[in-house]
Amino acid sequence: MFVFHKTLEDTMAITRSLFEPGQLPPLSRYDKLFDNLPLLPEEHNRTGRPAVARNAILRASVYRCIRRLPTLSDLVFELNNNPTMLEVVGLDALKPAPSVERFSSFLRDTPNAELQKIRKALVSLLLQEQVLSGRLIALDSCPIVMPVKENNLKTSVRNRFDKTQYPKADPQCRLGVLVHYPNPFQKKVRYFWGYRNHIITDTETELPMWEFTQPANVSEVKIAIPLLRACQEAFGLTMEAVMGDAEYDVESILAYIIDELKAEAIIPRRTGKNPDKGYTVKGDCIICTAGLPMHRKGKMRPKKTGILYCQYSCPLYYDKKVRYQYIVCPAVHPKFFEQKGCNVLIRLEPSVRTKIDYDTEKFKDLYNTRTSVERVFSRLLSIAMQNPTVKGLNAVSNHCTIAHITVLLVALTAHRSGQKDKIRFVKSFVPNFLHTLPKKGVL
């Protein structure tokens, strides 16, 4: 049996060789990251189990995004196997990490408005420090497919995509549509149950400025104007151009961008087959498909569009002289039997699209910057934004907002630490930012 006696100096030498300063976990740099995170109001006088600090849960959720942990169970496992991180996020390193149910409860019960305040505060700081400008912005949305059996094509479900029968696992999600092109000019449509995260991005820095989560059946068209109005009112932006795909080619959206925001609308025209109008114009007369001059009913301005039209209707119903000459429509048009004949609206006001220079090089160059939205979503999806482990509109909204907070927090920390070229390093934040020593004189 051999006994080795080592002096204190030998022990310290071995310790120094095992733990070089450059190899130690960069806890102080995580502290710098969380120092830039605004605080949530803590709950007081709460009955029941001892409360866990909400800000600690939020920091742990941000840490989960940075570490790209797919589930809450993985986060709890990570924290229990790395007690030093428990201390960094504000928890007791000598106690086990909060349970999965604690994190789920935080996402489910926290009002989304509270997390939105933190996100807005981060955007305001980035605007003040001139990281963001908000001059050139883009609109888009991302589907959030929920883990319900109706979305799993391997399961046997009756009326899988019946929009009137909501999934029992998540009754708040709704039926949406995914359109993709596997081959050029080959369109494929897929249905899913879930939500959509609608965002506004700054195309110059490729950072999100505003976000909002709604059920998947809420159209992007309905969200666009409230999204733009909320962002402009919150930050007082001077928008020069608003980019979007052809989905946003709607008269009301274009008019709001051009007339209200005083910005350029960089939105292409919708492409598709032009349907047969069903009438021809000869001088001052509108001739229907049966070759009869249509009856002019007068001017109208529908509330839905706010556009002035002149309405023309079927002469067999509204013109007595023509009515007695024919028993039925000469063209046997189905609308003659199903309703009061054909109805035509002739626009009297010029379209707002006449104010858009579609064929200029400036329009094409600005529209090409819209692809920055796809890279923003790529970073958000890399931190599991598209794969929530919770259910319900509020919980999914909080899940998405925390992903946005993480992206903005990384950008603010990188800027303040003197590494402005790494404001978008979300996917590789740990190896490229935390392990890089800050510049001399920069904390």
C-alpha positions in Angstrom: 0.0 0.0 0.0 1.4 3.3 -1.0 0.7 6.6 0.7 1.3 9.9 -1.1 1.9 13.0 0.9 1.5 16.3 -0.9 2.3 19.7 0.4 -0.2 22.6 0.2 1.9 24.1 -2.6 1.7 20.9 -4.7 -2.1 20.8 -4.2 -2.4 24.4 -5.3 -0.3 23.8 -8.3 -2.5 20.9 -9.4 -5.6 23.1 -8.8 -4.1 25.8 -10.9 -3.4 23.4 -13.7 -6.9 22.0 -13.6 -8.8 25.3 -13.5 -7.2 27.9 -15.7 -9.0 31.3 -15.6 -9.8 31.1 -19.3 -11.5 27.7 -18.7 -13.8 28.8 -15.9 -17.5 29.3 -16.8 -18.1 32.9 -17.8 -20.6 33.6 -15.0 -19.7 37.2 -14.7 -20.5 37.7 -18.4 -24.0 36.1 -17.9 -24.4 38.7 -15.1 -23.6 41.4 -17.6 -26.3 40.0 -19.9 -28.9 39.9 -17.1 -27.9 43.3 -15.8 -29.4 44.7 -19.1 -32.7 43.0 -18.6 -35.5 45.2 -17.1 -37.3 43.8 -14.1 -40.8 42.4 -13.7 -42.9 43.5 -10.7 -42.7 40.8 -8.0 -45.8 39.4 -6.4 -46.3 40.0 -2.6 -48.8 38.7 0.0 -49.4 35.6 -1.9 -51.0 32.6 -0.2 -50.1 29.0 -0.8 -46.6 27.7 -1.7 -43.6 29.9 -1.2 -43.3 32.1 -4.3 -40.4 31.8 -6.7 -39.0 35.2 -7.8 -40.6 36.0 -11.1 -37.5 37.7 -12.4 -35.5 34.6 -11.6 -37.9 32.5 -13.7 -37.7 35.1 -16.5 -33.8 35.0 -16.5 -33.9 31.2 -16.5 -36.3 31.3 -19.5 -33.9 33.6 -21.3 -31.1 31.3 -20.4 -33.1 28.4 -21.9 -33.4 30.3 -25.2 -29.7 31.1 -25.3 -28.8 27.5 -24.6 -31.4 26.4 -27.1 -33.0 23.9 -24.8 -36.1 22.5 -26.5 -38.3 21.8 -23.4 -38.9 23.0 -19.8 -37.8 19.6 -18.6 -34.4 20.2 -20.3 -34.1 23.6 -18.6 -34.8 22.1 -15.1 -32.3 19.3 -15.8 -29.7 21.8 -16.9 -30.1 24.0 -13.8 -30.0 21.1 -11.4 -26.7 19.9 -13.0 -25.3 23.4 -13.0 -26.0 25.0 -9.6 -23.8 28.0 -10.4 -26.3 29.0 -13.0 -29.0 28.9 -10.4 -27.2 31.6 -8.5 -26.7 33.7 -11.7 -30.4 33.7 -12.5 -31.2 34.7 -8.9 -32.1 31.3 -7.3 -30.6 29.5 -4.4 -27.7 27.3 -5.6 -28.1 25.0 -2.6 -31.7 24.1 -3.4 -33.1 22.2 -6.4 -34.3 24.2 -9.4 -38.0 25.1 -9.6 -40.2 22.4 -11.0 -41.5 22.3 -14.6 -44.9 23.2 -13.2 -43.5 26.5 -11.9 -42.2 27.5 -15.3 -45.4 26.4 -16.9 -47.4 28.4 -14.4 -45.3 31.5 -15.1 -46.0 31.3 -18.8 -49.7 30.5 -18.3 -50.5 33.0 -15.6 -48.3 36.0 -16.3 -50.2 38.7 -18.3 -48.6 39.1 -21.7 -48.7 42.9 -21.2 -46.1 42.7 -18.4 -43.6 40.9 -20.7 -44.5 43.3 -23.5 -43.3 46.2 -21.3 -39.9 44.6 -21.0 -39.7 44.0 -24.7 -40.7 47.7 -25.4 -38.1 48.9 -22.8 -35.4 47.0 -24.6 -36.5 48.4 -28.0 -36.5 51.9 -26.5 -32.9 51.5 -25.2 -31.8 50.2 -28.6 -33.4 53.2 -30.2 -31.8 55.6 -27.7 -28.4 54.1 -28.3 -28.9 54.3 -32.1 -28.7 50.6 -32.7 -32.2 50.7 -34.2 -33.5 53.4 -36.4 -36.9 52.3 -37.6 -36.5 54.0 -40.9 -37.0 50.9 -43.0 -39.3 48.3 -41.6 -40.9 45.1 -42.8 -44.1 43.1 -41.9 -44.5 39.4 -41.8 -45.8 36.5 -39.7 -44.7 33.1 -38.5 -46.9 30.0 -37.9 -46.8 28.4 -34.4 -47.9 24.8 -34.9 -49.2 23.3 -31.7 -48.4 19.8 -30.5 -52.0 18.5 -30.7 -53.0 15.1 -32.2 -54.9 16.9 -35.0 -51.6 18.1 -36.4 -50.1 14.6 -36.2 -50.9 12.9 -39.4 -49.9 9.5 -37.9 -52.9 9.6 -35.6 -56.5 8.7 -36.5 -58.7 11.7 -36.0 -62.2 12.2 -37.3 -62.7 15.5 -39.1 -59.1 16.4 -38.4 -59.4 19.9 -40.0 -62.9 20.8 -39.2 -62.6 24.4 -38.1 -65.8 24.1 -35.9 -64.3 21.3 -33.8 -61.4 22.7 -31.7 -58.7 20.4 -30.4 -59.3 19.3 -26.8 -55.7 19.6 -25.9 -55.7 23.4 -26.8 -59.3 24.8 -27.4 -57.9 28.3 -28.0 -55.8 27.4 -31.0 -57.4 27.8 -34.5 -57.1 26.4 -37.9 -54.6 28.1 -40.2 -53.0 27.7 -43.6 -49.4 27.1 -44.5 -48.5 27.9 -48.2 -45.1 26.8 -49.6 -43.5 26.2 -52.9 -41.6 22.9 -53.1 -40.8 23.6 -56.8 -40.9 26.8 -58.8 -44.5 27.9 -59.5 -45.8 24.7 -57.7 -48.0 25.8 -54.8 -48.9 23.5 -51.9 -51.3 24.3 -49.1 -51.2 22.7 -45.7 -53.6 23.2 -42.8 -52.6 23.3 -39.2 -53.9 24.0 -35.7 -52.1 26.7 -33.9 -51.2 30.4 -33.7 -49.3 33.1 -35.6 -46.6 35.5 -34.4 -46.9 38.8 -36.3 -43.8 41.0 -36.2 -42.3 44.3 -37.4 -38.6 44.2 -38.1 -35.9 46.8 -38.7 -34.4 45.7 -42.0 -31.1 47.6 -41.5 -30.2 45.7 -38.3 -32.4 42.7 -38.8 -33.9 43.0 -35.3 -37.6 42.7 -34.3 -39.3 45.9 -33.1 -42.8 44.8 -32.5 -44.6 41.4 -32.1 -48.0 40.2 -31.4 -49.4 36.6 -31.2 -52.9 35.7 -32.4 -54.8 32.5 -33.3 -53.9 31.1 -36.7 -57.2 32.0 -38.3 -56.7 35.8 -37.8 -55.6 37.2 -41.1 -52.4 39.1 -41.6 -54.4 41.8 -43.3 -56.4 42.5 -40.1 -53.3 42.7 -38.0 -51.2 44.9 -40.2 -52.6 48.4 -39.5 -53.0 47.9 -35.7 -49.4 46.5 -35.7 -48.0 49.6 -37.5 -50.1 52.0 -35.5 -49.0 50.5 -32.1 -45.3 50.5 -33.1 -45.4 54.1 -34.4 -47.3 55.4 -31.4 -45.0 53.6 -28.9 -41.7 54.8 -30.2 -42.6 57.8 -32.4 -40.8 56.4 -35.4 -40.2 58.3 -38.6 -40.8 55.5 -41.1 -39.5 56.1 -44.6 -40.6 52.7 -46.1 -42.7 49.8 -45.1 -41.9 46.4 -46.8 -44.2 43.4 -47.1 -45.1 40.6 -49.4 -48.1 40.5 -51.7 -50.3 39.3 -48.9 -50.4 42.9 -47.7 -51.5 44.3 -51.1 -54.7 45.7 -49.7 -56.1 49.2 -50.4 -56.6 50.1 -46.7 -53.1 49.0 -45.7 -51.5 50.9 -48.7 -53.5 54.0 -47.9 -52.5 53.9 -44.2 -48.8 53.6 -45.1 -48.8 56.3 -47.7 -51.3 58.8 -46.2 -51.0 58.3 -42.5 -47.4 57.2 -42.0 -46.1 59.3 -44.9 -43.9 56.4 -45.9 -43.4 54.5 -49.1 -45.4 51.2 -49.5 -42.9 48.6 -50.8 -45.5 45.9 -51.4 -45.8 44.2 -54.8 -49.1 43.6 -56.5 -50.8 40.3 -56.1 -50.3 38.0 -59.0 -52.9 35.6 -60.3 -55.5 35.0 -62.9 -57.7 38.0 -63.7 -61.3 36.8 -63.5 -63.8 37.7 -66.2 -65.5 40.9 -65.3 -68.7 39.9 -66.8 -69.4 43.2 -68.5 -68.0 45.6 -71.1 -67.9 49.3 -71.3 -69.3 51.1 -74.4 -69.2 54.9 -74.0 -71.3 55.8 -71.0 -73.0 52.4 -70.9 -72.2 49.2 -69.1 -73.2 46.2 -71.1 -73.8 42.9 -69.3 -73.0 39.4 -70.6 -76.4 39.2 -72.2 -75.6 42.3 -74.3 -78.1 44.5 -72.4 -77.3 48.0 -71.1 -77.3 47.7 -67.3 -79.4 49.9 -65.0 -77.5 52.7 -63.2 -78.6 52.8 -59.6 -76.3 55.5 -58.3 -73.2 56.2 -56.3 -72.2 54.3 -53.1 -69.4 54.2 -50.7 -69.2 50.9 -48.8 -67.9 51.1 -45.2 -65.6 48.2 -45.7 -63.5 49.8 -48.4 -64.4 53.5 -48.1 -64.1 53.8 -51.9 -66.6 55.6 -54.0 -68.3 53.5 -56.7 -71.1 53.8 -59.2 -73.5 50.8 -59.0 -75.0 49.1 -62.1 -77.7 46.4 -61.8 -79.5 43.9 -64.0 -82.0 45.7 -66.3 -84.4 42.8 -66.2 -85.1 43.6 -62.5 -84.8 47.4 -62.4 -85.8 48.7 -65.9 -89.5 48.2 -66.7 -89.0 48.8 -70.5 -86.5 45.9 -70.6 -88.3 43.7 -68.2 -91.3 43.1 -70.4 -89.2 42.1 -73.4 -87.6 39.0 -71.8 -89.0 36.2 -69.7 -85.5 35.2 -68.4 -82.0 36.4 -68.9 -81.0 35.9 -72.5 -77.6 34.6 -71.3 -79.3 32.3 -68.7 -77.0 33.8 -66.1 -77.2 31.8 -62.8 -77.4 35.1 -60.8 -80.7 35.9 -62.5 -82.2 32.9 -60.7 -80.2 33.0 -57.4 -80.4 36.7 -56.8 -81.6 39.9 -58.5 -79.3 39.5 -61.5 -75.8 40.8 -62.0 -74.4 43.7 -60.0 -71.4 45.8 -61.1 -69.4 48.4 -59.1 -67.4 50.9 -61.2 -64.8 52.7 -59.3 -64.9 56.5 -59.5 -61.9 57.3 -57.4 -58.3 56.5 -58.4 -56.5 53.7 -56.6 -53.8 54.4 -54.1 -51.6 52.0 -56.1 -51.2 54.9 -58.6 -48.9 56.5 -56.0 -46.5 53.5 -56.0 -43.7 53.3 -58.5 -43.5 49.5 -59.0 -41.0 49.4 -61.8 -38.3 51.7 -60.4 -35.0 50.5 -59.2 -35.5 52.0 -55.8 -38.7 50.0 -55.3 -36.9 46.8 -56.3 -33.8 47.5 -54.1 -36.0 48.2 -51.1 -38.2 45.2 -51.7 -35.1 43.0 -51.8 -34.3 44.0 -48.2 -37.6 42.4 -47.1 -35.8 39.1 -47.0 -34.2 40.2 -43.7 -37.5 39.2 -42.1 -36.7 35.5 -42.9 -33.4 35.8 -41.2 -35.0 37.3 -38.1 -37.5 34.4 -38.0 -34.6 32.0 -38.5 -32.9 33.3 -35.3 -36.2 33.2 -33.4 -36.9 29.7 -34.5 -33.4 28.6 -33.6 -34.2 29.3 -30.0 -37.4 27.1 -30.2 -39.9 29.9 -30.6 -41.9 27.8 -33.1 -42.0 24.8 -30.7 -43.8 25.8 -27.5 -44.1 23.3 -24.7 -47.2 25.1 -23.3 -50.7 25.5 -24.6 -53.2 28.3 -24.6 -53.1 31.8 -26.2 -51.6 33.6 -23.2 -48.9 31.0 -22.6 -47.9 30.8 -26.3 -47.9 34.6 -26.4 -45.5 34.7 -23.5 -43.4 32.0 -25.0 -43.0 34.1 -28.2 -42.4 37.3 -26.3 -39.6 35.8 -24.3 -37.9 34.7 -27.5 -38.1 38.3 -28.8 -36.8 39.6 -25.4 -33.8 37.2 -25.8 -32.9 38.5 -29.2 -33.2 42.1 -28.2 -31.2 41.5 -24.9 -28.3 39.9 -26.8 -28.2 42.8 -29.2 -28.2 45.4 -26.3 -25.5 43.4 -24.4 -23.3 43.1 -27.5 -23.6 46.8 -28.2 -22.8 47.9 -24.7 -19.9 45.5 -24.4 -18.2 47.0 -27.5 -19.0 44.1 -29.8 -21.4 45.8 -32.2 -20.7 43.2 -34.9 -22.3 40.5 -32.7 -25.7 42.1 -32.1 -27.4 39.3 -34.1 -25.3 36.4 -32.6 -28.2 34.6 -31.0 -27.7 31.1 -32.3 -23.9 31.2 -31.4 -24.1 33.6 -28.5 -22.2 31.3 -26.0 -19.2 30.4 -28.0 -18.8 33.7 -29.9 -19.7 36.2 -27.3 -19.4 34.8 -23.7 -16.1 33.2 -24.4 -14.6 36.2 -26.1 -12.8 38.5 -23.7 -14.1 42.1 -23.8 -11.9 44.8 -25.2 -9.6 46.6 -22.9 -11.4 49.2 -20.8 -14.8 47.6 -21.6 -16.7 45.7 -18.9 
